[in-house]
Amino acid sequence: MRYWWVNQNQTFKQETAGGYLWSPQENSDGSKNPFYEFMTQVEPGDIIFSYKGTYLAAIGIASSAHYDFEKPFAEGVGNYWNKRGWRVDVDYLEPRRLVQPKQHMDLIAPLLPQKYSPIRANGFGNQIYLASISDSLGALLLDLVDAPPLTIPVVNLNDIKIVPEEQEILIDISMNDVQKATMILARRGQGKFRDRVQTIEKQCRITGVHASQLLIASHIKPWSKSAPVEKLDGNNGLFLSPHVDKLFNDGFMTFTSEGSIEVTDDFDRKILNLWGIDAKRSYGNFNSDQAYFLDYHNESVFGSNAFTG
């Protein structure tokens, strides 16, 4: 097991909700970049500290080695990067204690690497993406953030009752049992997908309900139309109250990337009033990856059904 430090100011929300690290494979001029080359050295089980806005904001556990993957971010994030890049799948956990490294530089500074250090002696981040750190620094950081148990719960496939619509997943020989269980739960809006949605969507945007047991983790781009990585990407999800989820999934309502809602022309507006839904209100901006999935919903799901109520 190795320890890594990633500076994610631009991409923290997308990468933690999506469950990955991503970097180009080379600089825009074709030259090599050591911080992108580090991506090729990450192995499953490695520990990754996510640095954002002067804080250690998350702890990641690598669940894959690197593989070739096109730039996942929508327009507006990393537009100057090459699209061809490396991806590493990561399960992120919240630290029990939010720590600013600059407040602990008396302990951290002596343990920083002499070359390719992720932060400066004043505690602020360097202009790098991923860097390797020593076991001693990794152990110190785990202690400072009061790290939760660094294990990811594994669901037993035998404990899941399979419905006919999930038989296709069950017989897929490209996945092992753990991956099949993860996919089946994601289809149901549960498990790893739900956890990732909840990292960025803390409540139903429409009703303001926070109680997670009353909310549905709903795919923005429908499960059946999503690529495998999109099915588990928390950016491809919303936390919605059941009646709002019904409107959204059936295409009677959608969101713009700026947070306003649109309702189909044939939908009975009286229902919105009865449910306390204000069609003129803004419900908050979406990040660029969420906006990417919303574009699909607006073009292919919204307005796909006629209202017959």
MOCOR-V695883 format. One record per helix or strand of 2 or more residues. SS is the DSSP state (helix for helix, strand for strand). FROM is the first residue (numbers start at 0). LEN is the number of residues. If there is no record, write none. Layout:
BEGIN
SS/FROM/LEN  SS/FROM/LEN
END
This chain:
BEGIN
strand/2/5  helix/11/7  strand/19/5  helix/33/8  strand/46/6  strand/54/8  strand/66/4  strand/83/10  helix/100/11  strand/129/4  helix/134/10  helix/156/3  helix/163/7  helix/176/11  helix/190/10  helix/211/3  strand/214/5  helix/222/3  helix/227/4  helix/233/3  strand/236/5  helix/241/8  strand/252/3  strand/259/4  helix/268/6  helix/287/13
END
